Amino acid sequence: MNQNSSQTAFPQAEEGKVKVKNPWYRPVIIFLAAVIIVGIMVAISVVQYKPLHQKYKYGIVLDAGSSHTSVFIYEWPAEKENNTGMVRQKHTCNVKGKGISSYSNNPKGAGASLQECMQEAKQKIPTHRHHETPVYLGATAGMRLLKMENEEASEDVLDSVAHSLKGYPFSYQGARIITGQEEGAFGWITVNYLSENLRKPTGTLGALDLGGASTQITFVPQQEIESHDNSINFRLYGNDYHLYTHSFLCYGKDQVLKLSMGKKLESTLKDDVLRDPCFHPGFNFTRTVQSVFNTPCMKEVKMANENFFHLGIGDWSQCQQSIRKVFKTSFCPYSRCSFNGVFQPSVDGDFGAFSAFFFVMDFLNLTSDTLAGTKQKLATYCSTPWKKITENHPNTKEKYLSEYCFSATYILTLLEDGYKFTSHNWKDIRFIKKIGDSDAGWTLGYMLNLTNMIPAEAPDMPLMPYGGYVTFMLLFSLLILLLLLLAYMYFRRSTRTAQKDII
């Protein structure tokens, strides 16, 4: 009896011993697996979102205008978007002195004048990028006029700036006189690029550019372009653009001032005094006749005296009438024209007006007024005595200050009588200096177009695409939840088994 009891008890004890002897390492393995997976997820997150070292390329464009030269430095990521580099302005430097066309009698001075700004460029661009940074010089209307007047002198000036630019550690790509059509088209690219219109299916912005020697108008027309000379095509960001563009040489604000004064000298000069309605009452200055006619934009007229007394009378209405005489509107060989027999479609849509358009109208606080309001304020401004004008603006150079009445009146007349803007679409004109951190002008568009010829580098890519990263993290999160669930179920079962054994 005792023996049987002993034998029966032993197997029970052995059996109970086996049940209590659970493999302790199983929950530990599950716990370690969960920790490892969490560690992997954290590591991948760190690598995925670590800051990428952005590689940039650089380009330099020199805008050699009629009155001054500016050096623009652009940068863009080494990778490209739709085969067009993402270009933005990094730095700008204004060359001291006048434009390179003023060095016709001293060509070497043109190249020397660029030295200070080009030294700045060396400092702004990383040294290891110098050798691959292209540098271009584009000369505009001032050099176009010099070429008309003295082609040999214009070539000497270009040779001088080319020799100077080749002396820097950049990749010299050329110095040339760009056409008026190019100037207008690249200005259009600039304002639309900066406004991000080229990457959207929305409409584009027309471009209005005004310099000292020429003015440009460029936009996508809603009608057929009847003149082949005014048509240009671009392909950007996978889209094709068919543009109307025209550049009026001799219709920059400085040249039109000479044209207008020349016509007055021919017809209204009395007692060697030119009474000018486009200058403030009380303004007076002695000028030479040669200073007015020293331009290929008009024929020199022989006057009895070499000098004349320039006297302001400040009459805006008479000023506008005198400016209208520089536009020829009696002849048009097309269905419609702007002036001087040049075809122009109707100006539909929004326009960006920059360069001198902005600087003049901004100085007079006329950038956001109606057409009627602009005329009224301009009439009041022009009739303001010169003494009061100088007192109100003591830090502005008198040469520029004296010409604002004329320049603003010319701008209004050019837009209304020349380009045919009306009171209804005047609000569609936006006077702009910059868009973002970049200046509005032709140089950025020029650089943007030229980046198509610059090879792109392989971009730094994240560890995995964003969609793949999200999927990966989701799957690993589910795996962790599954492991935790298994661990919970195992421990719960083990606890129950232990409780039964105790009972």
Secondary structure, DSSP 8 states (H G I E B T S, - for coil): -HHHHHHHHHHHHHHHHHHH---THHHHHHHHHHHHHHHHHHHHHHHHTS-----EEEEEEEEE-SS-EEEEEEEEESS-BTTB---EEEEEEE-SSS-GGGGTT-HHHHHHTTHHHHHHHHHHS-GGGGGG-EEEEEE-HHHHHHHHH-HHHHHHHHHHHHHHHHTSSSEEEEEEE--HHHHHHHHHHHHHHHTTGGGSSS---EEEEE-SSEEEEEE--SS----GGGEEEEEETTEEEEEEEEEEET-SHHHHHHHHHHHHHHHH-BTTEEEETTS-TT-EEEEEHHHHH-STTS-----S-SEEEEEE---HHHHHHHHHTT---S--SSS-BSSTT-B-----S-EEEEEHHHHHHHHTT-SSS-HHHHHHHHHHHHTS-HHHHHHH-TTS-HHHHHHHHHHHHHHHHIIIIIS---TTTGGGEEE-SEETTEE-SHHHHHHHHHGGGS--------SS-HHHHHHHHHHHHHHHHHHHHHHHHHHHHHHHHHHHHH-
